[in-house]
Amino acid sequence: MNIKTARLISRTWMLIYAIGSIISGERRKLSNPKQILVISRFLLGDTLMLAPLFAALRHHYPDAQIFIAVQSKFLPLFTLRPYGVTALAFDIDDPNTLSRLRRQGPFDLAMVPGENRNAIAARAFRSHWIVAIDGDRPAWKNAICDQLVPLPVRLGTIYDAFAELAGPDHGLHYREGDWTVPSSNDIPAISDRPYVILHVGSSSPNRRWPPELWRKLADRLGETGYEIFWSAGPGEEAITRDIDPAGCHSDTSGRLDLLQLWNFLKRAALLISADTGIVHMAKLNGCPTVCLYGPGGEALVGRGRFFSNAKISGVVVQNFRDRRDGKVFKRQMPWAKDWSGPPATERLDSPEEQFQAVCVAACSLLDGSHQPNV
């Protein structure tokens, strides 16, 4: 069976079971749910950034079994069950994973962060009460849900908003170690020297720094005694080759699985990256990070309230995707209408200004005993 056929079968299967669930009148809200399901069809970064929601669910429902339906390739990151969450495979091109999820139900409560059409899957998996964020488009997606939570009006990231699906914000914060993965020494790139990871990949071309700036940054940090490692995701190896065709620095692009990447990152002195999934991983495992954001990006997907203690320094790159409209997941954050974006002093138009800002941020984050003269 090819992928297209399997995907069609899976979507038809979910739709039939979801309609059956609606017709049978299984909707009911329990004050003390015992089984809770979070539906995720996210990529890596947004999957990891469900941590605020997990923390809130565990706070509000300390005795409940909490499950996440997630792409099977992300299951290793949930091996040690962060916040007591059990991960279940949810692959849209594998009907077997859908059948297993349905057998795991019924679920007393389901959370649908982000895309509300995933409520169809929640219905198919026998969820009695589905909570999602209001305002998705088109409106029919919202009608599948039982309870719609408005986006908060106070400043915060979309991930802070996810947490409020579970209930009122109780000022929860991430503590390093709340999310851990199995340790791994089987890392092809590991070094005995202090090292810096330069992650040059991005799923979006409008979040890629010019090759000449990456080369200049690698040379500057390398001169101070740090070993430099290039990093990019599978299929992005050409980006690294374009930056460093002579292979002056070690390249890990596409070579590490998720557990290896987590452990490699955790041991690094510093990560420098555009706003992409590896930055969110760094929030969880404590790697100091300089993140390149487009205008408005840091306010929407940066530290926010839950990750306020994360060791991340943001640098605004003016030609990256502009998100000052406050839109994310087809919704506009209510606070964005009164937000004008970064002050003029942070609008770094020239490549040299951006480079110097990254060097200053890197210097402030690197450990004092190995701090380079950047």
C-alpha positions in Angstrom: 0.0 0.0 0.0 1.5 3.4 -1.0 1.5 6.4 1.3 -1.3 8.3 -0.5 -3.6 5.3 -0.3 -2.8 4.7 3.4 -3.4 8.4 4.2 -6.8 8.4 2.4 -7.8 5.2 4.3 -6.7 6.8 7.6 -8.6 10.0 7.0 -11.7 8.2 5.9 -11.5 6.0 9.0 -11.2 8.9 11.3 -14.1 10.8 9.7 -16.4 7.8 9.9 -15.6 7.1 13.5 -15.8 10.8 14.4 -19.3 11.1 12.8 -20.3 7.9 14.7 -19.1 9.4 18.0 -21.1 12.6 17.4 -24.3 10.7 16.4 -24.1 8.5 19.5 -24.0 11.5 21.8 -20.9 10.6 23.7 -20.1 14.2 24.6 -19.9 14.8 28.3 -17.7 16.9 30.6 -16.3 15.3 33.7 -15.0 17.4 36.6 -12.3 14.9 37.4 -11.1 13.3 34.2 -9.1 10.1 34.6 -7.8 9.8 31.0 -6.6 12.9 29.1 -5.4 13.0 25.5 -3.4 15.7 23.8 -3.6 15.6 20.0 -0.4 16.8 18.2 0.3 16.8 14.5 3.2 19.3 15.1 6.7 19.3 13.8 9.6 18.9 16.3 9.7 22.4 17.9 6.0 22.8 18.5 5.8 19.3 19.9 8.4 20.0 22.5 6.7 23.3 23.2 3.7 21.4 24.5 5.6 21.3 27.8 3.6 24.3 29.3 0.4 22.4 28.5 1.7 19.2 30.1 2.7 21.1 33.2 -0.7 22.7 33.5 -2.5 19.5 33.0 -0.5 17.8 35.6 -1.1 20.7 38.0 -4.9 20.7 37.4 -5.3 16.9 37.2 -2.5 15.4 39.4 -4.0 11.9 39.4 -5.0 11.6 35.7 -3.3 9.5 33.1 -2.1 11.9 30.4 -1.4 10.7 26.9 -0.1 12.5 23.8 -0.8 11.3 20.3 2.3 12.2 18.4 4.3 11.3 15.3 6.1 8.0 16.0 9.5 9.5 15.1 9.2 11.7 18.2 8.4 8.8 20.6 12.1 8.5 21.9 11.8 12.0 23.3 9.0 10.8 25.6 10.8 7.7 26.8 11.2 9.0 30.4 7.6 10.3 30.4 8.0 14.1 31.1 5.3 15.3 33.4 4.1 11.7 33.6 2.9 11.9 30.0 2.7 8.6 27.9 3.3 9.1 24.2 1.3 7.1 21.6 2.1 6.8 17.9 -0.1 8.9 15.7 0.9 8.6 12.0 -1.7 9.7 9.5 -0.2 7.3 6.9 -0.4 4.3 9.2 -4.0 3.2 9.9 -2.6 0.7 12.5 -1.6 3.6 14.8 -5.1 5.0 14.6 -6.7 1.7 15.6 -4.4 1.4 18.6 -5.3 4.9 19.7 -9.0 4.2 19.5 -8.5 1.0 21.6 -6.6 3.1 24.2 -9.8 5.2 24.7 -12.2 6.3 25.7 -10.7 9.5 26.9 -12.6 11.7 29.4 -10.9 14.9 28.1 -9.0 15.8 24.9 -6.8 18.9 24.2 -6.4 20.1 20.7 -3.7 22.9 20.6 -3.1 24.6 17.3 -5.1 23.2 14.4 -8.8 22.5 15.4 -9.5 20.1 12.6 -7.5 17.6 14.8 -10.7 17.4 16.9 -11.9 15.0 14.2 -9.1 12.6 15.4 -10.0 13.3 19.0 -13.6 12.3 18.2 -12.5 9.1 16.4 -10.3 8.1 19.4 -13.4 8.2 21.6 -12.9 11.5 23.4 -15.9 12.6 25.4 -15.0 16.3 25.8 -12.7 18.3 23.5 -11.1 21.6 24.4 -9.4 23.8 21.8 -8.4 27.4 21.2 -11.1 29.6 19.7 -10.8 31.5 16.4 -9.5 28.9 13.9 -10.5 29.3 10.3 -12.6 28.2 8.6 -15.2 28.2 11.4 -16.4 24.6 10.8 -13.3 23.4 12.6 -14.4 25.1 15.8 -17.8 23.4 15.7 -16.3 20.0 16.2 -15.0 21.0 19.6 -17.0 21.1 22.8 -15.3 24.0 24.5 -13.4 26.9 23.0 -10.9 28.9 25.0 -10.1 32.4 23.9 -6.5 33.5 23.5 -5.2 35.4 26.5 -5.1 39.2 26.3 -1.9 39.6 28.3 1.5 39.3 26.6 2.7 35.8 26.2 3.8 33.2 23.6 1.4 30.9 21.9 2.8 28.1 24.1 1.7 30.0 27.2 -1.7 30.1 25.5 -1.7 26.3 25.0 -1.3 25.9 28.7 -4.5 27.8 29.4 -6.4 25.1 27.6 -6.0 23.2 30.9 -7.4 26.0 33.1 -6.3 29.2 34.7 -2.7 30.2 34.7 -1.1 29.4 38.1 2.3 30.9 37.3 4.0 27.7 36.4 7.6 27.8 35.2 9.9 25.3 33.5 12.6 23.9 35.7 15.6 22.3 34.0 15.2 18.6 34.3 11.4 18.6 34.1 11.9 17.0 30.7 14.8 14.6 30.3 15.7 11.9 27.8 18.0 8.8 28.0 21.6 9.7 28.0 23.6 8.8 24.9 27.4 8.5 24.5 27.0 7.2 20.9 27.4 10.6 19.3 29.6 10.6 16.2 30.5 14.3 16.7 31.2 14.5 20.4 34.3 16.5 21.5 36.4 16.6 24.6 36.9 20.4 23.9 34.3 23.0 24.7 32.3 23.4 21.5 29.7 25.6 19.9 26.9 24.4 17.6 26.0 26.6 14.7 22.6 25.4 13.5 22.2 26.7 9.9 19.2 24.8 8.8 15.6 26.0 8.7 12.4 24.6 7.2 11.7 28.1 5.9 14.1 29.8 3.5 13.1 33.2 4.9 14.8 32.2 8.2 18.3 31.6 6.9 21.2 33.8 7.7 23.6 34.6 4.8 26.4 32.0 4.4 29.1 34.7 4.7 27.9 35.6 8.2 27.9 32.0 9.3 31.5 31.6 8.0 32.6 34.8 9.7 31.0 33.7 13.0 32.6 30.3 12.8 36.0 31.8 12.2 35.6 34.3 15.1 34.5 31.7 17.6 37.0 29.1 16.4 39.9 31.5 16.9 39.0 31.7 20.6 39.6 28.0 21.2 36.1 26.6 20.8 35.5 23.6 18.5 32.8 24.5 15.9 30.2 22.1 14.7 27.8 22.8 11.9 24.2 21.5 12.4 21.2 21.1 10.1 18.3 18.7 9.8 18.0 15.7 7.5 17.8 16.9 3.9 19.5 20.2 4.7 23.1 19.0 4.2 23.5 21.2 1.1 23.0 24.3 3.3 26.1 23.4 5.3 28.1 22.5 2.2 27.3 25.9 0.7 28.5 27.7 3.9 31.7 25.6 4.4 32.6 23.9 1.1 36.2 23.3 2.2 35.0 21.5 5.3 36.9 23.7 7.7 34.7 22.7 10.6 33.0 19.5 11.7 29.6 18.9 10.2 26.8 17.0 12.0 24.0 17.8 9.5 21.6 14.9 9.1 23.8 12.6 11.1 22.2 12.6 14.5 19.0 11.0 15.7 16.8 12.9 18.1 18.3 11.4 21.3 21.9 12.0 20.0 21.0 15.6 19.1 19.5 16.2 22.5 22.6 15.0 24.3 25.0 16.6 21.9 23.1 19.9 22.4 23.0 19.5 26.2 26.8 19.3 26.4 27.5 22.2 24.2 28.8 25.5 25.5 26.5 27.4 23.2 23.9 27.1 20.4 23.5 29.7 17.7 20.5 29.2 15.5 17.6 30.8 13.7 14.2 30.3 15.2 13.6 26.6 14.6 13.0 23.3 16.4 16.5 22.9 17.9 16.0 26.2 19.8 13.0 24.8 21.6 15.0 21.7 22.4 17.6 23.9 24.0 14.9 25.5 26.2 14.2 22.1 27.7 17.8 20.8 28.1 19.4 24.0 29.3 21.8 24.8 26.4 22.6 28.5 26.3 21.3 29.8 23.0 21.5 32.8 20.8 18.4 32.8 18.6 17.9 34.8 15.4 14.3 36.0 15.3 12.4 38.0 12.7 10.6 41.1 13.9 7.9 40.0 16.4 9.1 36.4 16.5 10.5 36.5 20.0 7.2 37.7 21.5 5.2 35.0 19.8 7.5 31.9 20.2 10.3 33.0 22.5 10.7 32.5 26.2 7.4 33.9 27.3 6.2 33.3 30.9 6.7 29.5 31.2 10.3 29.6 29.9 11.2 33.0 31.4 14.3 31.5 33.1 15.7 29.9 29.8 19.2 30.9 28.9 18.3 32.4 25.5 19.3 35.7 24.0 17.3 36.9 21.0 18.7 38.9 18.1 16.3 40.5 15.7 17.1 40.0 12.0 15.1 42.5 10.0 14.9 40.5 6.8 13.6 37.3 8.5 9.9 36.7 8.5 8.1 39.7 10.0 5.6 38.5 12.7 4.6 41.9 14.1 1.0 41.3 13.1 0.9 38.8 16.0 -0.5 36.0 13.9 0.2 32.4 14.7 -1.8 29.2 13.9 -4.2 31.3 11.8 -5.1 33.4 14.9 -4.0 36.8 16.1 -2.8 37.2 19.6 -5.1 39.8 21.2 -2.2 41.8 22.7 -0.6 42.3 19.3 -2.9 45.1 18.3 -1.2 47.3 20.9 2.3 46.1 20.1 4.6 47.9 17.8 7.4 45.4 17.6 11.1 45.9 18.6 12.4 49.4 19.3 14.4 51.1 16.7 17.7 50.3 18.5 17.0 46.6 18.0 16.2 46.8 14.2 19.4 45.5 12.8 19.3 46.2 9.1 22.9 45.7 8.0 24.7 42.3 8.1 27.5 43.8 10.2 25.1 45.1 12.8 23.5 41.6 13.0 26.9 39.9 13.3 28.1 42.2 16.1 24.8 41.7 18.0 25.2 37.9 17.8 28.8 38.2 19.0 27.8 40.3 22.0 25.0 37.9 22.8 27.3 34.9 22.5 29.9 36.5 24.8 27.3 37.1 27.5 26.1 33.5 27.4 29.4 31.6 27.2 30.8 30.3 30.4 33.3 32.7 32.1 36.0 30.1 32.4 36.0 29.6 28.6 34.8 33.0 27.5 36.3 34.1 24.2 37.3 37.6 23.2 34.6 38.1 20.7 
